[in-house]
Amino acid sequence: MSTPARQGSAFFEHFDRHAHGKGLKGATTHYCPGCGHGLAHKYVAEALVELGVEDRTIMVSPVGCAVFLFYYFDTGNTQAAHGRAPAVALGHKFANPKSIVVSYQGDGDLASIGLAEIMHSAQLGIPISVVFINNAIYGMTGGQMAPTTLMGQWSTTTPEGRNRMQGPPMHVAEVIARLDGATYVERCALFSQKERKRAKTAIKKALQLQVEGRGFSFVEILAECPTHWGLSPQQSEEHVRDVLAKVYPLGVVKDETSEPWFDPGQPSFDPEKVLEVIEAQREPVQRFCTKFPAHLDPIDVSVKLAGSGGDGAQTVAMLLTRTAISEGFDSTHIPSYGPESRGGTSYADVHLAKEEVLSPSAPHPHVLVAFNAPSLDKFAASVKPGGIVIYDSSMITKPPTVAQGVKVYPVPCATIAQRLGSVVVKNVVALGALQEAAKLLDERSFLGELGRSLKHKGDLIPLNEAAFREGVKAVRELAG
């Protein structure tokens, strides 16, 4: 990553995005000439240092022009999905209450796709600081109309100018200020030295309020966008002063800071306490595993289940995860759905950890279960050497190409399920095959979880138990 910051700076000394941080390019950002993001970054960085909190700060950057913010700030950094920065910021704040969390977002990211997230965060009132860059247009994606685009303003999606058919622009600061949880809201600009000083002061105040645990703060900055406005940097400053600031008046919109109140205490990450909460809500579960499946990995086993939408990969992934948790292990399930409910690509990554799952994704799983040919073609080569591949030979006729030492089990899951009377349970056949081939947990563990999952559909339990046992039997026969 980039060279660590000099003492007294929240920026990296060199930015690795260009030329690996070498030469002049190592001190340049990706922003267009005249863009307001650079000054906004500067004022955030200076405020962090002046408050002495840069070492406990987490910057949350969005999808948008600030997407590469993590190349510049020598702080904790998280890249959030489009619009989800406030939700991610809240997660960081609850997980580490002493951290200083900054959600840095543009108008398209915050006020369009992320409107629900910012509204919820502001109403909740948890002390985080939001820096909102409003240049009245989508920047990174090519100049489309944003919620803050002015009436009559040209954009790629309003070639005749924004009109009543697109509705009037949104006054975001005023909307946020109406929410009870927001304590400090101010709108600033960057077109003169006076306004720049006000912007820095506002950002510092927003951060100071968070340091003191007083409440949610929001600073909107009217920023220049010469590229998509079709103006020079100087003309862009004039446009903010003479046009944008007339529609979006500068100044404090709300300042009702409360007494310091935020002190939730440090959360516990003790797995046993988490299990106590889970098991307090469940029936007592008998455990059968005496040890972690260290023959696959000493501390963390990953499994990928993939197929078409409707194959049941997500269901069996959830069953596997719940079974592992019931046995006292840490386990995660991350689904990835295709656009279609049937026929699209769908896969799930599952981890079973002896103590704690550190990353829920499984780019190189120990075990792959594939229900269709595209999934097998896509993921078989990614299985770790010495791993296991199980595929539905009812649907797939061509064996996969795998790494050295990978064991391959062609199990006719769909055919077995049809013979049992319902093709729907082919995923449970695959689950049985998975247990027998990988020896992940214990057969009784899975059968117990099947019973718990189907307790309200008791007539389906015998069929699913039979499907699981047939999967076990199929692998035993293949193994000789």
LOKOL-188068 format. One line per field, with one value per residue (C-alpha): residue number from 0; x, y, z; residue in three letters; chain. Coordinates in pm, 1 decimal, m for minus. Layout:
N
resi	(NUM/...)
x	(X/...)
y	(Y/...)
z	(Z/...)
resn	(ala/...)
chain	(A/...)
end
This chain:
480
resi	(0/1/2/3/4/5/6/7/8/9/10/11/12/13/14/15/16/17/18/19/20/21/22/23/24/25/26/27/28/29/30/31/32/33/34/35/36/37/38/39/40/41/42/43/44/45/46/47/48/49/50/51/52/53/54/55/56/57/58/59/60/61/62/63/64/65/66/67/68/69/70/71/72/73/74/75/76/77/78/79/80/81/82/83/84/85/86/87/88/89/90/91/92/93/94/95/96/97/98/99/100/101/102/103/104/105/106/107/108/109/110/111/112/113/114/115/116/117/118/119/120/121/122/123/124/125/126/127/128/129/130/131/132/133/134/135/136/137/138/139/140/141/142/143/144/145/146/147/148/149/150/151/152/153/154/155/156/157/158/159/160/161/162/163/164/165/166/167/168/169/170/171/172/173/174/175/176/177/178/179/180/181/182/183/184/185/186/187/188/189/190/191/192/193/194/195/196/197/198/199/200/201/202/203/204/205/206/207/208/209/210/211/212/213/214/215/216/217/218/219/220/221/222/223/224/225/226/227/228/229/230/231/232/233/234/235/236/237/238/239/240/241/242/243/244/245/246/247/248/249/250/251/252/253/254/255/256/257/258/259/260/261/262/263/264/265/266/267/268/269/270/271/272/273/274/275/276/277/278/279/280/281/282/283/284/285/286/287/288/289/290/291/292/293/294/295/296/297/298/299/300/301/302/303/304/305/306/307/308/309/310/311/312/313/314/315/316/317/318/319/320/321/322/323/324/325/326/327/328/329/330/331/332/333/334/335/336/337/338/339/340/341/342/343/344/345/346/347/348/349/350/351/352/353/354/355/356/357/358/359/360/361/362/363/364/365/366/367/368/369/370/371/372/373/374/375/376/377/378/379/380/381/382/383/384/385/386/387/388/389/390/391/392/393/394/395/396/397/398/399/400/401/402/403/404/405/406/407/408/409/410/411/412/413/414/415/416/417/418/419/420/421/422/423/424/425/426/427/428/429/430/431/432/433/434/435/436/437/438/439/440/441/442/443/444/445/446/447/448/449/450/451/452/453/454/455/456/457/458/459/460/461/462/463/464/465/466/467/468/469/470/471/472/473/474/475/476/477/478/479)
x	(0.0/103.0/399.2/298.4/223.3/474.5/424.5/141.2/m38.0/m339.6/m231.2/9.7/342.0/318.5/8.1/61.4/m226.0/m2.3/345.7/365.4/403.2/719.9/805.2/555.5/269.1/318.5/188.0/m114.6/m472.4/m712.9/m939.2/m991.6/m829.5/m1050.4/m1248.9/m1364.0/m1277.3/m912.5/m983.6/m1244.3/m989.1/m738.2/m974.1/m1080.0/m714.6/m615.3/m906.8/m819.8/m462.1/m562.8/m797.6/m532.3/m762.5/m612.7/m483.0/m832.8/m1021.7/m1198.9/m1282.2/m1572.1/m1560.0/m1840.1/m1887.5/m1835.1/m1556.3/m1416.2/m1390.7/m1009.7/m1006.0/m818.4/m511.2/m478.9/m581.9/m340.1/m625.9/m846.4/m1037.8/m1342.1/m1481.8/m1860.9/m2108.1/m2290.7/m2490.6/m2421.1/m2145.5/m2362.7/m2466.1/m2103.5/m2005.7/m2260.5/m2121.2/m1772.7/m1900.1/m2088.3/m1803.3/m1546.2/m1721.2/m1396.7/m1323.3/m1388.2/m1590.6/m1626.3/m1872.3/m1751.1/m2009.3/m2118.1/m2467.0/m2555.0/m2422.8/m2583.6/m2902.9/m3004.3/m2919.0/m2817.6/m3110.4/m3256.9/m2922.5/m2849.2/m3204.5/m3186.2/m2840.1/m2938.2/m3260.6/m3078.2/m2845.5/m2539.2/m2227.8/m2073.4/m1962.5/m2085.4/m1910.4/m2145.2/m1995.8/m2268.4/m2161.1/m2514.4/m2427.7/m2310.2/m1935.7/m1763.6/m2035.4/m2047.8/m2255.3/m2607.9/m2871.2/m2835.5/m3102.0/m2934.9/m2909.2/m3057.1/m3370.8/m3273.2/m2927.5/m2797.4/m2686.7/m2645.7/m2989.4/m3154.0/m3021.4/m3288.1/m3225.5/m3393.6/m3762.5/m4078.1/m4103.8/m3788.4/m3906.2/m3725.7/m3378.0/m3344.4/m3222.7/m3039.4/m2909.5/m3259.5/m3404.9/m3142.8/m3194.4/m3563.0/m3472.1/m3462.2/m3140.0/m2932.0/m2771.0/m2544.9/m2601.6/m2418.3/m2377.0/m2045.7/m1867.8/m1512.9/m1526.2/m1335.0/m1084.9/m1357.1/m1582.7/m1295.2/m1214.0/m1580.4/m1579.3/m1276.3/m1425.5/m1751.5/m1572.8/m1366.1/m1676.8/m1852.8/m1557.3/m1526.2/m1889.6/m1821.3/m1510.7/m1727.0/m2004.3/m2271.6/m2456.4/m2486.5/m2325.2/m2358.6/m2155.2/m2266.4/m2004.7/m2098.0/m1810.4/m1691.9/m1711.4/m1550.0/m1551.4/m1924.2/m2029.1/m1824.6/m1656.5/m1304.5/m1198.7/m1239.8/m1580.3/m1682.1/m1604.1/m1813.9/m2094.5/m2100.3/m2102.9/m2358.5/m2586.1/m2547.6/m2531.3/m2846.3/m3041.0/m2862.9/m2809.2/m2487.6/m2476.7/m2574.7/m2903.0/m2923.3/m2711.9/m2876.7/m2586.3/m2676.3/m2475.2/m2230.1/m2430.9/m2276.2/m2112.6/m2234.4/m1937.0/m1703.5/m1884.0/m1790.3/m1657.6/m1636.4/m1779.8/m1917.6/m2124.2/m2258.2/m2353.6/m2527.3/m2749.6/m2824.6/m2894.8/m3113.6/m3350.3/m3331.7/m3410.7/m3115.3/m2894.6/m2699.4/m2343.7/m2169.8/m1838.9/m1541.8/m1291.2/m1257.7/m1212.5/m841.4/m766.7/m888.5/m740.9/m611.7/m829.2/m1067.1/m1241.4/m1410.0/m1684.3/m1838.3/m2179.8/m2287.5/m2555.7/m2851.2/m3110.4/m3348.1/m3090.0/m3090.8/m2727.1/m2825.1/m3046.6/m2781.4/m2524.9/m2746.9/m2799.7/m2423.7/m2366.5/m2631.8/m2503.6/m2150.5/m2274.5/m2477.6/m2158.1/m1986.4/m1779.5/m1783.1/m1943.1/m2049.7/m2265.6/m2233.8/m2487.2/m2448.0/m2767.3/m2819.0/m3090.9/m3329.0/m3510.8/m3473.2/m3198.3/m2953.5/m2614.9/m2624.9/m2347.7/m2268.6/m1944.1/m1940.4/m1664.5/m1626.0/m1365.0/m1222.1/m1238.7/m1329.4/m1392.4/m1166.1/m1290.9/m1626.4/m1541.0/m1404.9/m1213.4/m1011.6/m1235.8/m1133.2/m1455.1/m1674.0/m2026.8/m2152.2/m2502.9/m2455.8/m2184.1/m2125.3/m2063.3/m1823.8/m1636.3/m1613.5/m1500.6/m1337.5/m991.0/m1006.0/m1030.7/m720.3/m472.2/m574.0/m933.7/m1261.8/m1504.0/m1854.4/m2076.4/m2419.4/m2340.5/m2709.9/m2667.0/m2292.1/m2131.0/m1779.3/m1541.4/m1369.0/m1006.6/m871.9/m548.5/m315.2/m446.1/m807.7/m1053.5/m1351.7/m1687.0/m1952.7/m2276.9/m2608.8/m2793.4/m3096.1/m3141.2/m3126.8/m3376.2/m3616.7/m3593.9/m3688.4/m3992.3/m3891.3/m3611.8/m3626.9/m3420.9/m3121.3/m2946.8/m2987.1/m2841.3/m2546.6/m2523.0/m2494.7/m2229.4/m2043.9/m2038.3/m1916.6/m1649.6/m1516.0/m1600.4/m1678.4/m1889.3/m2099.0/m2390.6/m2604.3/m2529.1/m2676.3/m2974.1/m3051.1/m3038.6/m3264.0/m3518.4/m3502.4/m3534.4/m3835.9/m4009.8/m4311.2/m4323.4/m4280.6/m4404.5/m4096.4/m3842.7/m3830.2/m3778.8/m3494.6/m3328.4/m3345.0/m3193.9/m2906.2/m2832.0/m2844.1/m2582.1/m2360.1/m2409.1/m2324.9/m1984.2/m1906.6/m1973.0/m1751.9/m1472.2/m1492.2)
y	(0.0/365.2/496.4/577.2/938.0/1185.6/1274.6/1524.3/1417.8/1195.2/1143.4/884.1/1040.9/884.5/765.9/423.6/446.5/610.7/480.5/289.3/616.7/715.4/1063.4/1342.5/1100.3/962.8/1293.5/1331.2/1216.2/1084.5/1389.7/1622.0/1970.2/2208.7/1932.2/2012.0/1670.3/1758.8/2049.0/1848.1/1570.0/1827.4/1973.4/1631.4/1527.2/1849.1/1827.2/1467.3/1566.3/1876.6/1666.6/1397.3/1116.2/1007.0/681.9/574.6/701.4/486.5/646.8/487.3/562.9/502.5/412.8/743.3/990.7/929.3/556.2/564.2/762.8/477.8/553.9/889.8/864.8/692.9/583.6/280.8/247.7/57.0/51.9/35.4/m80.0/193.5/404.9/181.8/388.4/507.5/150.3/37.2/336.3/236.2/m116.5/16.7/248.2/m25.7/m274.3/m22.2/264.0/453.0/479.5/801.0/708.4/933.1/850.3/1042.0/1043.4/1216.8/1328.9/1033.1/783.3/941.9/1102.6/849.8/482.6/544.0/759.2/493.9/438.0/805.7/867.8/573.3/672.8/1034.7/941.2/687.6/964.7/753.2/977.5/940.8/1222.2/1247.7/1462.6/1507.0/1634.7/1797.0/1888.7/1845.4/1566.4/1206.4/1236.6/899.3/730.1/992.2/1296.6/1167.9/1366.1/1341.0/1412.3/1752.8/1848.3/2196.1/2275.6/2336.9/2183.1/1969.3/1613.1/1302.2/1183.7/1529.1/1656.9/1929.0/2022.5/1898.1/1983.7/1918.0/1566.9/1482.7/1674.4/1953.6/1902.8/1765.5/1989.3/1717.3/1920.9/2049.7/1698.3/1560.1/1852.0/1762.4/1423.7/1412.3/1213.8/1470.7/1723.6/1933.3/2007.7/2273.2/2353.5/2499.6/2580.8/2613.3/2906.2/3157.4/3158.9/3267.8/2978.5/2730.5/2834.0/2788.7/2441.3/2331.4/2470.4/2283.3/1955.5/1991.8/2066.4/1759.4/1544.7/1712.8/1633.2/1270.0/1266.8/1398.1/1144.8/1409.2/1293.9/1259.2/1538.9/1618.9/1864.2/1930.9/2086.5/2248.6/2133.5/2218.8/1969.5/2139.8/1822.5/1753.1/2116.0/2194.8/2490.1/2592.3/2561.6/2937.6/2939.2/2645.4/2842.8/3128.2/2884.1/2758.9/3117.2/3263.4/2967.0/2662.6/2857.5/3046.8/2721.1/2563.0/2843.1/2826.1/2823.7/2628.0/2443.6/2282.4/2299.8/2131.6/1943.2/1748.9/1656.9/1367.8/1046.1/780.7/516.7/172.1/m7.5/m237.8/m519.7/m878.8/m1099.1/m1409.3/m1699.5/m1869.2/m1562.5/m1545.1/m1910.9/m1849.3/m1588.0/m1817.0/m2121.1/m1924.0/m1881.2/m2241.8/m2579.8/m2751.9/m2906.5/m3224.7/m3204.5/m3498.4/m3353.6/m3404.6/m3215.6/m2965.6/m3113.9/m3028.0/m3288.1/m3022.6/m2717.1/m2662.5/m2358.7/m2265.8/m2478.9/m2315.4/m2462.9/m2325.5/m2447.7/m2342.3/m2406.6/m2258.0/m2055.3/m2309.6/m2587.5/m2536.4/m2434.2/m2152.8/m2379.4/m2643.9/m2372.8/m2241.2/m2592.7/m2645.5/m2314.3/m2375.6/m2725.7/m2597.2/m2329.6/m2589.5/m2791.1/m2493.1/m2367.7/m2022.9/m2032.6/m1786.6/m1807.0/m1544.9/m1585.1/m1457.0/m1461.9/m1426.5/m1199.3/m1487.7/m1685.8/m1990.7/m2060.0/m1787.0/m1832.4/m1875.9/m1967.5/m1953.4/m1935.6/m2111.2/m2107.8/m2328.4/m2197.5/m2351.2/m2013.0/m1720.8/m1673.0/m1387.3/m1356.8/m1496.2/m1524.1/m1847.2/m1768.7/m2091.0/m2335.7/m2665.1/m2819.0/m2739.8/m2873.0/m2796.4/m2860.9/m2754.3/m2744.3/m2364.5/m2366.5/m2659.8/m2497.0/m2167.4/m2289.7/m2635.3/m2501.0/m2272.3/m2560.1/m2587.0/m2868.8/m3171.0/m3048.8/m3208.3/m3157.4/m3304.8/m3254.7/m3367.8/m3622.0/m3631.9/m3285.5/m3275.2/m3526.2/m3380.3/m3428.9/m3111.4/m3005.8/m2972.0/m2902.3/m3182.7/m3406.1/m3287.0/m3574.2/m3570.8/m3737.0/m3753.1/m3807.0/m3832.0/m3609.1/m3531.3/m3895.5/m4014.4/m3746.4/m3845.0/m4206.8/m4100.1/m3918.9/m3550.3/m3388.1/m3094.2/m3287.4/m3324.1/m3057.6/m3270.6/m3564.3/m3336.3/m3245.6/m3612.2/m3659.5/m3356.9/m3496.0/m3839.0/m3706.3/m3430.8/m3563.6/m3208.3/m3276.2/m3579.7/m3739.0/m3708.8/m3334.4/m3281.4/m3507.3/m3317.6/m2982.4/m3117.8/m3214.7/m2873.1/m2690.3/m2896.6/m2919.4/m2730.0/m2960.9/m3290.3/m3498.7/m3391.4/m3506.9/m3878.1/m3782.8/m3544.5/m3790.0/m4054.7/m3811.5/m3732.0/m4102.6/m4176.0/m3905.2/m4063.0/m4404.1/m4276.6/m4144.1/m4463.0/m4664.6/m4432.1/m4465.4/m4842.4)
z	(0.0/2.7/203.0/564.7/647.0/777.3/1143.0/1173.0/856.0/791.6/428.3/299.1/204.8/m143.2/m330.0/m485.2/m732.4/m995.7/m1082.6/m753.5/m567.6/m753.9/m876.6/m933.8/m995.4/m645.6/m510.4/m739.1/m696.8/m959.8/m942.0/m1238.5/m1231.5/m1035.5/m862.3/m508.2/m364.8/m319.7/m84.7/104.4/156.8/281.4/539.2/670.0/703.3/879.6/1121.9/1212.7/1294.8/1489.6/1700.5/1740.5/1627.5/1293.6/1446.4/1550.2/1245.7/988.1/654.5/466.4/95.7/m153.4/m516.1/m694.6/m758.2/m407.4/m468.4/m434.8/m111.1/59.4/m154.7/18.0/384.7/621.6/846.1/869.7/541.5/425.2/72.4/86.9/m174.6/m365.9/m119.9/179.2/344.6/640.2/719.2/706.8/921.1/1185.6/1184.2/1255.7/1528.8/1712.0/1676.3/1799.3/1982.4/2044.3/1672.6/1479.8/1172.3/867.7/589.4/282.6/0.4/m318.6/m415.5/m637.2/m383.1/m75.4/m204.3/m471.0/m420.5/m58.6/50.8/282.4/452.7/522.3/646.8/885.7/1011.5/1071.0/1248.7/1465.2/1581.4/1659.7/1661.0/1316.8/1085.6/727.2/466.2/171.9/m155.6/m364.7/m719.7/m855.2/m1098.1/m1119.1/m1174.6/m1200.5/m1406.2/m1681.6/m1592.5/m1537.5/m1348.5/m969.6/m706.6/m656.3/m1027.0/m1074.9/m1271.5/m1633.3/m1585.2/m1870.0/m1799.7/m2011.8/m1894.8/m1920.7/m2256.1/m2258.9/m1897.3/m1582.1/m1590.1/m1390.7/m1528.9/m1332.6/m1027.2/m840.9/m687.8/m336.7/m54.0/135.0/430.6/503.9/482.8/722.8/960.8/998.9/1147.3/1526.9/1546.0/1354.5/1589.6/1364.7/993.8/792.2/422.6/302.3/m24.2/m159.4/m404.0/m186.4/97.4/338.9/240.0/249.0/604.7/698.3/538.1/737.0/1058.4/994.1/925.0/1240.9/1446.0/1304.9/1406.2/1747.0/1823.2/1743.8/1963.3/2247.7/2176.9/2125.6/1813.0/1434.9/1231.1/861.5/652.6/294.9/68.2/m262.1/m480.8/m831.4/m1120.0/m1422.6/m1632.4/m1629.1/m1607.0/m1919.2/m1744.8/m1651.2/m1286.6/m1238.2/m1407.5/m1187.7/m872.9/m1007.0/m1089.0/m729.4/m597.6/m838.7/m915.2/m689.5/m363.4/m458.3/m479.5/m182.2/73.7/273.8/651.5/960.1/905.0/1248.7/1563.3/1859.7/2005.0/2315.6/2619.4/2566.5/2579.5/2354.9/2572.8/2471.2/2623.0/2438.5/2256.4/2325.8/2047.6/2266.5/2058.7/2369.7/2460.5/2105.3/2123.5/2456.0/2287.5/1993.5/2204.1/2443.2/2150.1/2034.4/2170.2/2336.9/2068.5/2119.3/1989.7/1825.5/1703.2/1930.7/1717.0/1434.2/1078.6/1082.5/812.0/565.3/739.5/1094.0/1170.4/884.4/620.0/321.5/103.7/m216.9/m334.9/m682.8/m940.6/m1123.7/m938.3/m784.0/m744.2/m368.0/m322.0/m85.6/123.6/172.3/247.4/525.1/660.4/666.5/844.7/1108.1/1172.4/1225.8/1468.6/1657.6/1696.9/1859.2/1565.7/1410.2/1066.7/796.1/484.6/210.1/m75.5/m430.9/m635.4/m1006.1/m1147.3/m1213.2/m947.3/m1172.7/m1422.6/m1316.8/m1154.6/m778.9/m539.5/m170.5/25.0/362.8/624.4/930.2/1173.1/1486.1/1661.2/1432.3/1059.6/950.6/591.3/474.3/103.6/m44.9/m366.4/m323.3/m137.1/16.0/m115.9/m417.3/m470.9/m823.4/m953.1/m1316.2/m1581.7/m1585.9/m1212.1/m1235.8/m1524.5/m1337.0/m996.0/m1025.1/m1102.2/m796.7/m546.6/m329.1/m407.3/m205.8/m192.4/m298.7/m588.4/m585.0/m888.0/m1002.1/m1272.4/m1364.0/m1516.1/m1592.5/m1827.7/m1862.0/m1566.3/m1445.1/m1474.9/m1121.5/m934.5/m835.9/m560.6/m578.9/m531.0/m766.0/m686.6/m963.0/m771.0/m964.2/m716.8/m936.8/m1042.2/m681.8/m576.7/m856.3/m748.7/m397.1/m536.0/m544.1/m745.6/m503.0/m246.4/m479.6/m271.9/42.0/m152.0/m223.3/145.6/237.9/m30.1/105.1/458.0/349.8/113.7/340.0/688.7/794.8/1103.3/1193.2/1009.0/1320.9/1333.5/987.1/1044.5/1363.1/1180.4/904.3/1167.9/1335.0/1003.5/899.1/1237.0/1099.0/794.5/971.5/679.0/478.6/736.7/629.9/263.5/343.8/581.2/308.2/56.7/293.2/353.1/m20.7/m78.3/186.2/25.6/m324.1/m214.5/m24.2/m337.6/m545.0/m288.5/m322.3)
resn	(met/ser/thr/pro/ala/arg/gln/gly/ser/ala/phe/phe/glu/his/phe/asp/arg/his/ala/his/gly/lys/gly/leu/lys/gly/ala/thr/thr/his/tyr/cys/pro/gly/cys/gly/his/gly/leu/ala/his/lys/tyr/val/ala/glu/ala/leu/val/glu/leu/gly/val/glu/asp/arg/thr/ile/met/val/ser/pro/val/gly/cys/ala/val/phe/leu/phe/tyr/tyr/phe/asp/thr/gly/asn/thr/gln/ala/ala/his/gly/arg/ala/pro/ala/val/ala/leu/gly/his/lys/phe/ala/asn/pro/lys/ser/ile/val/val/ser/tyr/gln/gly/asp/gly/asp/leu/ala/ser/ile/gly/leu/ala/glu/ile/met/his/ser/ala/gln/leu/gly/ile/pro/ile/ser/val/val/phe/ile/asn/asn/ala/ile/tyr/gly/met/thr/gly/gly/gln/met/ala/pro/thr/thr/leu/met/gly/gln/trp/ser/thr/thr/thr/pro/glu/gly/arg/asn/arg/met/gln/gly/pro/pro/met/his/val/ala/glu/val/ile/ala/arg/leu/asp/gly/ala/thr/tyr/val/glu/arg/cys/ala/leu/phe/ser/gln/lys/glu/arg/lys/arg/ala/lys/thr/ala/ile/lys/lys/ala/leu/gln/leu/gln/val/glu/gly/arg/gly/phe/ser/phe/val/glu/ile/leu/ala/glu/cys/pro/thr/his/trp/gly/leu/ser/pro/gln/gln/ser/glu/glu/his/val/arg/asp/val/leu/ala/lys/val/tyr/pro/leu/gly/val/val/lys/asp/glu/thr/ser/glu/pro/trp/phe/asp/pro/gly/gln/pro/ser/phe/asp/pro/glu/lys/val/leu/glu/val/ile/glu/ala/gln/arg/glu/pro/val/gln/arg/phe/cys/thr/lys/phe/pro/ala/his/leu/asp/pro/ile/asp/val/ser/val/lys/leu/ala/gly/ser/gly/gly/asp/gly/ala/gln/thr/val/ala/met/leu/leu/thr/arg/thr/ala/ile/ser/glu/gly/phe/asp/ser/thr/his/ile/pro/ser/tyr/gly/pro/glu/ser/arg/gly/gly/thr/ser/tyr/ala/asp/val/his/leu/ala/lys/glu/glu/val/leu/ser/pro/ser/ala/pro/his/pro/his/val/leu/val/ala/phe/asn/ala/pro/ser/leu/asp/lys/phe/ala/ala/ser/val/lys/pro/gly/gly/ile/val/ile/tyr/asp/ser/ser/met/ile/thr/lys/pro/pro/thr/val/ala/gln/gly/val/lys/val/tyr/pro/val/pro/cys/ala/thr/ile/ala/gln/arg/leu/gly/ser/val/val/val/lys/asn/val/val/ala/leu/gly/ala/leu/gln/glu/ala/ala/lys/leu/leu/asp/glu/arg/ser/phe/leu/gly/glu/leu/gly/arg/ser/leu/lys/his/lys/gly/asp/leu/ile/pro/leu/asn/glu/ala/ala/phe/arg/glu/gly/val/lys/ala/val/arg/glu/leu/ala/gly)
chain	(A/A/A/A/A/A/A/A/A/A/A/A/A/A/A/A/A/A/A/A/A/A/A/A/A/A/A/A/A/A/A/A/A/A/A/A/A/A/A/A/A/A/A/A/A/A/A/A/A/A/A/A/A/A/A/A/A/A/A/A/A/A/A/A/A/A/A/A/A/A/A/A/A/A/A/A/A/A/A/A/A/A/A/A/A/A/A/A/A/A/A/A/A/A/A/A/A/A/A/A/A/A/A/A/A/A/A/A/A/A/A/A/A/A/A/A/A/A/A/A/A/A/A/A/A/A/A/A/A/A/A/A/A/A/A/A/A/A/A/A/A/A/A/A/A/A/A/A/A/A/A/A/A/A/A/A/A/A/A/A/A/A/A/A/A/A/A/A/A/A/A/A/A/A/A/A/A/A/A/A/A/A/A/A/A/A/A/A/A/A/A/A/A/A/A/A/A/A/A/A/A/A/A/A/A/A/A/A/A/A/A/A/A/A/A/A/A/A/A/A/A/A/A/A/A/A/A/A/A/A/A/A/A/A/A/A/A/A/A/A/A/A/A/A/A/A/A/A/A/A/A/A/A/A/A/A/A/A/A/A/A/A/A/A/A/A/A/A/A/A/A/A/A/A/A/A/A/A/A/A/A/A/A/A/A/A/A/A/A/A/A/A/A/A/A/A/A/A/A/A/A/A/A/A/A/A/A/A/A/A/A/A/A/A/A/A/A/A/A/A/A/A/A/A/A/A/A/A/A/A/A/A/A/A/A/A/A/A/A/A/A/A/A/A/A/A/A/A/A/A/A/A/A/A/A/A/A/A/A/A/A/A/A/A/A/A/A/A/A/A/A/A/A/A/A/A/A/A/A/A/A/A/A/A/A/A/A/A/A/A/A/A/A/A/A/A/A/A/A/A/A/A/A/A/A/A/A/A/A/A/A/A/A/A/A/A/A/A/A/A/A/A/A/A/A/A/A/A/A/A/A/A/A/A/A/A/A/A/A/A/A/A/A/A/A/A/A/A/A/A/A/A/A/A/A/A/A/A/A/A/A/A/A/A/A/A/A/A/A/A/A/A/A/A/A/A/A/A/A/A)
end
